[in-house]
Amino acid sequence: MINRLLSFFLLLSLSAVTYADFEQDLSATHDIPSSLRELYIQANQGNASAQLDLGKIFITGKLITRNEIEAVKWFTLSAKQGNAQAQFNLGVMYATGQGITKDDTLAAHWYQEAANQGLPIAQLNLGVAYADGAGVTKDEAVAAKWLRLAANQGEAQAQFNLGVMYANGQGVTKNLPVAYRYAKLAVAQGHEIAPALLKDLSTQMTAQELLIAAQIPDTASKKTVTATDKYYLQLGAFKSAAQAEQFSTETQKKLGKIEKSFGIFPDTDWVRVQIGPYENQRLSQRDASRVKNKLGFEPLLKKH
């Protein structure tokens, strides 16, 4: 019974409906400036953040008539400048055929670009693409890799999917306590189906497996492992998110390919652009030297 039920869960969890929702994720874009004309000017001048916001306006029909073709245009311009959110949004447009011919290969390409920058929602969609074989060669091991990255950044759907894969041994070695852990994380975030998965796991696990599962820390808040006690290289601090985004885009072009992701961290007074995280100070100092050689200044070392 458990195998049939979990197979059903896997089929459900890895179907197209469990890709990250496009409209939902648009909330992650920046606040819309009061002047639409000003936004047009900034976007036409090549500001990647403004291009992203303009794409958002066209796809949601906010302040202007909804126009999917225009949304694709502006997301594309922003995505080609390396904006991870725009890359993800463009991937969704290709996957759903909104404003452009449906193309799973290009959808997977743009998910990959954003996932490489550490965007968890893109890692989730890329993992599902590999599980489905949508636009890429089907590979459950690669799917598990990307789902794990997203799950460990607090994406509930990725946690659920990964729990199912561990329960079935698909792409990973079967491990019910680990499956239980990921299911529990998803439950804590309100995932609708995860409680049923957790219940079935708990009734099928041995006493020893339940004991092991009980010893796994129950830390289920969003983004639980992304920034705690990690090292970051700070490149700059700005008074607005738009300034930070523009600096981040320009700096990524100068640095080229690097192993770590760019992040934007707002606090009370400043919006900081940082690279990381690094597991220890030695690794961060190694990249600090590389950054200094390319940018001409020494980044600040931050721990948070």
N, C-alpha and C positions, 0 to 999 in steps of 0.2 A: 504493500500500500504506500509506504513512504516513497519508494522510487517513482511510482506513477505520479504521486502528488507533486513531488519536487520537480519532475519533468514538466508537469503542467506549469509550475511556477516559473521554470526557466523559459519555457515557450512564451509565457505571458510577459516576463520581465525583459526579455531581449527582443520583443517585437517592436515594430516601428513606433508604436504609441508611447514607448518609454524613452525615446530620445528626449533630451532636455527641451522644454517648451520654449518656443521662440519669443512669444509675447511676454512671457514671464521674465525672461532674461533681459529684455530691453530696459527693465528697471535699473539695471546696473550702469546704464549710460549716464552722462552728466546732466545736470539741470539745464533746461532749455533757456538760453538768454532771452531777455525781454524783447529784444529787437530781432525779428526774423531777418531783416535786411542785414544786420550786423553779422548774423550767423552765415548768411550767404557769402558775404565778403570774406570772412575768415576761411570758409570752406574753399572758395575759389582761389584763395591765396596759398592753399595747400596745407592748412591746419588739419591734422588727422583727427583730432578730437571734435572739431566743428563738423567735419565730414561725417563722422560717426553719428553725431547728434542730428544732422540734417537727414541722414538715412532713417533714423528713428522717427522723425516727424513724418516723413513720407509713408512709412510702413504702418504707422498707427493712425494716420489721418489727423494728427494733432496740429492745430493752427493752420492747416492747409489740406486740400483735397488729397485723399489717400492715392498714392501712385507707386505701385510696386517696382516699376521699371526705374523710376528715379531713385528709389531706395537702394536697388541693386547698384546703380551707378555710384552713389556716394559711399556705400559700404565697400565697394571695390576699390575706390580711390584710397580710402582709409586703410583697408586691409593690406594693400600693396605697400603702404608705408610702415607696415609692421604692427598696426594696432590689433591686439589680440581679440578684443571684444568685437571689432568689425570683422575680423577673420571668422570668428564663430558665427556671427550673424549672417555673413555671406554663405557660409557652409549650410546654414539652415535654409536659405533662399534656394540654393541649388538642390538640396535634399527634398524640398517641398514643391519646387517648380513655381515659386512666387516671383513674378517679374522676369523670369528667365527660363530657358528650357531645363527641365529636370535632368540632373546629371549627378549620379551617386559618386562617381570618381572625383569630380571637382568638389563635391561636398566633403568627401573624406580628406581631400588635399587641404582644404581650408580648416577643417577640424584639426588636422595634424599640425598645421602652422600655429594655431592658437594653443593647442595642447603642449607643443614644445616650449611655449612661453609660460607654462604652468597654470593655464586657465582651467579650473576643475570641471566646469560645465562642458568644455570642449573635450577634455579627457574622457568624460562620461560618454559623449556621443561617438568619439573615436573608438572607444572600447566596444560599444554596441555595434558599430559598423564592422569591426573585425569579427564579432560574434555572429553577425548576420551574413557576412561576406558581401556587404553593400558598398560597392565602389573600391573594395580591396579584396585580396585573397583571404578567404575565411581562415582564421587562425585563433583558436580559443585561448592559447597561451598568451598571445599578444593582447587579446581582448582583456584577459585577466590582469595583465600588466597595467593597462591604461585605466581599467576600472579601479584597481588598487590605489593608483595615484589620486584619482578623484575621490574615492572613498576616504582616504586618509586626510583629505582636505575638507571633509564634512558633507559631501554630496550624498544625500539619503538614498537616491535611486541607485547610485553606484554601490553603496553599502549593501543594499538589498540584492542587486544583481550578483555581487561578489559572494555574498552569503550563499546564494543558490549554487554558484559554481563550485564553491568548496563543499557543499552538501552532496553534489553530484560527482565531484572529481573531474570537472570539465575545464581543461586548461591548467589545472592545478592538481596537486595530490589531494585526494579526498580527506577532509579533516572536519568532523562535525563540531568540535569545540570552537574552531575558528569560524565556521559558518554561523554558529550560534552568536559569536561575538559581533559579527557584522550585522546579523539580523537584529540584534539588540540595539546596536547603534542606530539603525534605520527606524526601529520602533520608537526610540526616544525622540526622534525628530518628526514623528507623526506620519510616517509612511503607512499608507492604507492597508497594504497586503502583508507587510512584514510581521504583524502579530500572528497571523495564521502560520507563516513559515516558522516563527519562533516556537509556537505551540507544538507543531509537528516534530520539530527537532527535539524539543524537550521530552516528548513521549517516546522517541525512538533511540535516544542516546543512552549508553550504559551509565551506571552509577559513577564509574571512574571518569567517563567523558564529561558528565555533569559537574563533577568536582573540578576538573581542569577548567571547564568553562566558567565556573564560579570564581576561579582565581584570576581570571582576566579582568583588569580594571574596567569599570563601567564608566568611561568618559565619553559622553555622547554629544556634547555641544558642538555646534558648527565650527569648522576649522579648528579642531582641537589640537592638531599637531603641526600646524604650518609655521608658527612663529615662536613657540615657547622655547626659551633658552637657546636660541640660535644666533649666529653671527651674520651681520649684514654689512655691506659696503654702501655708505651713504654718498650719493653723488651731488645732491643739492636739496634745498628746502625752499618752498615757494608759498605765496600767500593765497593761491587759488589752484584748484584741481586742473583747470585748463592750462595754466602755465606749466604745471608739473607734467601733464600729458605731452605737451609740445616738446619740452626739454627731454623727456624720456624717449620720444620718437626720434628726435634728432641725434641723441646720444647713442641709441641703439645702432643707427646707421654708421656712426663713426667707429663703434667698437666691433661691428660685424658679429660673427657667430661666437657666442660664449655659452658655457655649460649652464650657468645659473640664470634664473628669470629676473626680469625687472619687476619691481613692485612699487605701488604708490600707497603711502601710509599717512593718512590725515590724523592730526590731533587738534588740540584746542586752537593753536595759533598758526601752525604750519602744515604744509602738505609736503612730505618728504619722498624723494625718489631714491630707492635703494636696490641693490643687487643681492640676491641670496635665495634661500638661507644656506649657510655653511655649517657643517657639523662641529667644526672647531676653529680656533683662532689661526692655526697654521695654514689651513686651506684658504681662509679669507685673506690672509696677508699675501699668499701666493698670487691670488687674482688681483689684489690691490696694486701690486707691482706692474702687472700687465695693463691694468686700467690707466695707471699713471703714464706709462710709456705711450699709450694711444691718445689720451686726452690732455696730458700735460699738467695734471694736478693730482694730488694725493687724496683719494676718497677717505672719508671718516669711517672708522670701525665702530659699529653699533651692536649691542647685544640686547635682544628683547624676545 
